[in-house]
Amino acid sequence: MPDSLPNLLQFDSLRAANSILLLGFILFLGTVGGFIFKKLRIPQVVGYIVIGILIGQSGSRLLSSQVLTTLEPVSSFALSLIGFLIGAELKITVIRKYGKQFTGILLLESIVPFFIVSILVSAVAFLATGDLPRSVSLGLLLGAISSATAPAATTDVLAENRTKGPLTTILLGIVAMDDAVALVLFSIASTVAAGLLGQKSAGLGTQLLSVAYSIGVSSAVGGLAGYLLALIIKHTRNDDGRSLAFALGAIMLLTGISSYFGLDTILAAMAMGFFIVNFAPFKSADLFLLVDKFTPPVYVMFFVLVGAKLNIWNVSAFFGLVALVYVVGRTVGKSVGSTIGARITRAPATVRKYMKWCLLSQAGVAIGLSISAGQLFPDTVGPTVILVVTATTFIVQLIGPLSVRHGVTKAGECGLDVTEEDILREGTVADVIASQRKVTALSEDATFSKVLDAFGRQTALSCPVITPDKKLAGVISIENIKEALLLGEIAEGLLACDVMDPTPLSCSPGDGIDTVKELLRLHHADTIPVVDSDGGVKGIVEARGIELYFHKKVLELQKKAVDLESV
């Protein structure tokens, strides 16, 4: 026994090292793929999935089915993070505001594709096989599965494009909750299919009770986890690192508990986020921001693994025909259902026009339900359902993110959900100059009266002084003016060069605002002149002017979001 212990430890160490190596490989390649696709103006999530396809079951098979099974916890954790952040958007005030639209669109965008796909697939399958019971069973099962929408790809596109507005708000709630509708529809469909195929199954009432149990207990466990996390976070307000550790630990524990008891992972995590944002708001904004910053690498690995699981080559002519009908029927059903729901509930115009573009993604729940169908009907329609859903998932996972971005772009909601950090990071000195009243550049020989006149015509508290060849000579601040005025009548004989202070600082119009703020902080300055590549003076930037620019930008974005709601 003692002699075998070192070998066992060595084997475990090697297996752990290989797992870490694979995760690093997946994360690195996925990030590269996302970067390339983003440069091509394609949502980066498509790049992650394509990389997964290339190294997975459809490509080089670098990630075997055994490896994919081993890495399944990564996918479960990613889905929990998605659910938790979706819950953060479901504030009670928002639900009260959009509750009617949310419910109407949710029901119709789920039920309409169920009927359309069921009818079309049943008809095509019957014409191809002549077996009516099997054809109707296949149609019902695929119809139920078609009602589910994958939240992961949708939320990734929304986060990438910093969207905000009524379309984004309603969409987040729908993609989180239509899985519950899909579970109910699947329970009904599987019961009917079992009767048509002559199989014994649990009664419809029993299956619906099972679904209600899953939804109710998942929500209750998630709410309890949110309550406990809120109590902990309340005592770590000034320690972001510890707060993040507790939050991630709670999400992981909730994921494990949900998996063990067969609960809905996304719904449980969403309930936890919902509880915190509504009943423990004292720290929720900071907490969700911390978790959101942690998610990008987890999302990369998740979508690479999604692509790696797809096998796009194992499709026959019949399967291909059914898959095509399924995709077309699902797309039409989602579009028609969401549009009718939005019109009936009098949703904002952007929701009525563009919601149909945002509901095409399909992944986790759909694949899970197809596997359930495979287990329930292994000798009849089960294998067909698995193959059709797997093949179509490949298609809609590539098209879906593009459609979501098209919808939110047309709705005008891109770039509205930005923070102060985003504005400072993305804005330039030229943006600040353009937002303020033009600053007059004074020549060195300008009289004191001209200096006073220039300050009277601008809002800035400083003014650049230039040499005869238009180069920077120095800066006159309001403090310089005050000191000169103390000289009384002598001040009238002063020139700009007598009042100014030389400055070693300068920046260019293309410099980032965050860079300029750091320069002002390091040099304990309030003002920095702006010069171009030839040394010509273009203006002046003040710490006060940057703050005014920031507040103006925030107000503009908030007004745009409000205007979208009133359209």
HELIX and SHEET records of a PDB file:
HELIX    1   1 SER A    4  LYS A   39  1                                  36    
HELIX    2   2 GLN A   44  ILE A   55  1                                  12    
HELIX    3   3 SER A   65  THR A   70  1                                   6    
HELIX    4   4 GLU A   72  GLU A   89  1                                  18    
HELIX    5   5 ILE A   92  THR A  129  1                                  38    
HELIX    6   6 LEU A  132  SER A  146  1                                  15    
HELIX    7   7 PRO A  151  GLU A  160  1                                  10    
HELIX    8   8 PRO A  166  LEU A  196  1                                  31    
HELIX    9   9 LEU A  204  ILE A  233  1                                  30    
HELIX   10  10 ASP A  240  PHE A  261  1                                  22    
HELIX   11  11 THR A  265  PHE A  279  1                                  15    
HELIX   12  12 PRO A  281  LYS A  309  1                                  29    
HELIX   13  13 ALA A  317  ILE A  344  1                                  28    
HELIX   14  14 ALA A  349  TYR A  354  1                                   6    
HELIX   15  15 MET A  355  CYS A  358  5                                   4    
HELIX   16  16 GLY A  364  LEU A  376  1                                  13    
HELIX   17  17 GLY A  382  LYS A  410  1                                  29    
HELIX   18  18 GLU A  420  GLU A  426  1                                   7    
HELIX   19  19 VAL A  429  SER A  435  1                                   7    
HELIX   20  20 PHE A  448  GLY A  456  1                                   9    
HELIX   21  21 ILE A  478  LEU A  485  1                                   8    
HELIX   22  22 GLY A  488  GLY A  493  5                                   6    
HELIX   23  23 ALA A  496  VAL A  499  1                                   4    
HELIX   24  24 ILE A  513  LEU A  522  1                                  10    
HELIX   25  25 ALA A  543  SER A  566  1                                  24    
SHEET    1   A 3 LEU A 442  SER A 443  0                                        
SHEET    2   A 3 SER A 462  ILE A 466  1                                        
SHEET    3   A 3 LEU A 472  SER A 477 -1                                        
SHEET    1   B 2 THR A 527  VAL A 531  0                                        
SHEET    2   B 2 VAL A 537  GLU A 542 -1                                        
END                                                                             
